[in-house]
Amino acid sequence: MTKKERAGLAEKTLRTLYPEAVCSLDAYTPFQLLVATRLSAQCTDARVNLVTPALFEKYPDAASMAKAEVSDVEALIHSCGFYRQKARDIVETSGILVSDFGGEVPDSIEVLTTLPGVGRKTANLIVGDIYGKPAVVADTHLIRISNRLGLVHTKDPKKVELELKKILDPAGSNDFCHRCVLHGRAVCDARRPRCADCGMRTFCKYAAENEREE
C-alpha cells in the first residue's frame, strides 16, 4: 500500500468517525482566530477558550488591540502561560495589521509568518479555516497520528506539513488535520493509544507492530 493510498483510507475513516471537522478554538473573526491560535501555544485550547471572551470583549479587532497597553493584555491572558511574550506579539501584530493590511488578516502563509509569533501552524490554520485554501496544520496530534499510520517518518512540523501536502487530498487536508486532533484526544493518546478501539487499526503501522509484539 502506498502512502497516498493509506492517507486516502485515513481521510475516509476519520470523515466517518468525525463528520464535523471543527476547530477547537472559539473565534468569530479571522483576527480572533489569529489571536486565539497564538495564545494556544504551550496551552490547551480549553484554557484559551476561557480567556478569550473577556479579551475579545475589550479588544474585538486589530484596531482596538493595536492601541492596547501590553500590561493590560498580559493581565487578561495571564493564565495561558508565556503571557508576556504572547501579549507583546498580539499587540505588535495588531499594529502591523492596521498599518500594512487595513486591519485585515492576510491570506498567505508566506505573509502571515512574517508577523510576530506567527508560525506555519498558525498560518496554515488561518488560510485553511478562514480562506478555504489547502492547508496542513502540523500540531502534536497530527504529527503523532501521521507517524503512527506510516504517512510520515519525521517529527519536524514543517517536514510533516510538506510531506502530507504531497499525499492528502488538497480539498480535505484542513479537515483531516482537525479530525486528527479529535481522534488524538478521543482514541490515539500519546501515551496509551487505544488501538483496539481505533477505526484505522487495520491499516495503521503502529497498531500492526504492537499486535505482533503482543
N, C-alpha and C positions, 0 to 999 in steps of 0.2 A: 504494500500500500504506500503510495506516495504521500508526502506531507500535505499536498494540496487536497488529496482525497480524504485524508484524515481530518483536515481542517473543515472540509465540507460536512463530514459526519458530525463533527463537534458543533458546528453552527446550527445544523438541523436539530440536533438533540437539545441543545440549550434553548433554541427558539420554542421547542415544545414544552420544556420544563419551566421556562420563564417568559411567557408571551409578552409581558410588558417590560421592555428593557428601559428602565428609567434610571436617571442619575440619582444618587442617594442624597445629594446636597439640595437644600431648599433655596431656590433662587428664581426670581421672576423677570429679570432682565439680563442681557449679556454682561453688563457691568457687575451685577450682583453675583453672577456665576463666576466671573473672573476673581472677584474678591473672596468668595467662599472657597474656591479651589486653592487660592494662596493660603488661606487660613488652615486648610486641611492637611498641609504638610506637617508630618510628625504629630498628627492629631486625628482623632476619629471624626467621621462625618457627623455622627450623633452629637458630639460636643460642639462642632461648628454650627449645627442647626439650632442649638440652644443659644448661641452667642449672636448670630446674625440678625434676628428680629430687632433687637434694640439698636444694633449698629446701623441697620438699613433704615430704621425709623428716623434716626438722626441724620444719616448721610445716605440718602437713597440713590444718588447718582454721582458721576465723576465730578461734576461742577461743585457740588457741596462737599464731597470728600477732599477735593483739592485744597479747600480753604480750612480744613480741619487742623486743629492742633494735634501733633503726633501724640502728645501725652494723653489727650482725651481718647484717641483711638486705642492707645495702649490699655487704658483702663477698661474699655469696652470689650477688648478681645483677650484680656489677661489670661483667662483660663485655657486658651488654645495652645499655650506654650510658644516659646521663641517670640513672644508678643512684641518685643521692642523692634526686632528686625522686620517682622511682618507689618507692623504699623508704619514704619518708615517706608517700606516698599509700597504699601497700599496708597499712602498719601502722595508719594512721588509719582507712582504710576498714574494716579488720577490727574495730577497736574499735566503730565505728558499727554494723556488722552484729550484733555481740554485744549492744550496749546497746539498739538500737532494733528489731532484727529476729530476736532469738533465735538469732543465729548463721547464719541462712539468707540466701540471696541473693534479693532482691526480683524479682518477675516483671514489673515495669512499667518501660518506658523512662523515663517521667517521674520515677520514684523513683530508678532506677539512676543517672541523670545528675546527681543531687544528691550522689553520692558523690565523694570526692576523686579527680581524674584520670580519671573515667569519662565518656567522651563518647558520642555517639549510635552510633558504630560499635561500640563495646564493648557498649553496652546492647542494640542490635539483635541482636548475636551471642548474647548470653545469652538473650534472650526467644525467639529463634528456635531455637537449638540445644538449650537446656535445657528450655524450657517449651512448645515446639512452636507458638508463635504466629507469624503472618505477620510477616516481618522483611526488611529490606534492609540488608545490611552494606556500606556505601559505602567500600570500600577502594580503593587505587590501581588495581588490576586491573579492578574493576567500573566505576569511573569511566572509565577508558581505553576499555574494550571497549564500554560503553554509548554513549559519544560516537562511536566509530568506526562502530558499527552504525547510528547515527542515531536511537537511542531517546531520547537527551537531548542538549542543547546547552549544557552548563554543566559546570564542573569543581568547583563548590561541592558538597562532600559532602552537606550537608543537602538542597540542592535536588535532587541526583541521587536521593537516597533517596525524597523525597516524590514526585518525578515518576515514578519506577519503580513506586512503590506503586499508582499510578493505572492502569498498563498490564500489570503482571505478574500471573499467577495467584497469588493470596494463598497458596494451599496449597503452591506450589512456589517461592515467592520466595526463601526462605532457601537452598534447594538451588541455585537459579540463581546466587546470589552465590558459593557455594563452587565451582561449576563454572567460573565466570568466572575465579576465582583459578587453577584448574588450567589453564584454556585460556590465560590470560595468561602463565603460566610456560612452557607447552609450545609455543605457537604465536604468540600475539598479543603479541609482545615490544614493549616501549615504544619501542625504537629501530629494531629490524629485524623488523617483523612478517612472518611467512611466509604471506602471503595465498594463495599458490598451493597451500599445504597445508591451508588452512582450510576446514572443512566449512560455514562460514557465508558464504563468499565470494560466493555467488550472490545474496544479499540484503543484503550489507554495503555501506554507502555509501562507506566508506573504500576498500574493495577496488575498487569500481566507478570511483571517481575516479582511483585510481592506475593502473588498466588503461587509462583514457583518456589519461593523461599519457604512458604508455609507447607 
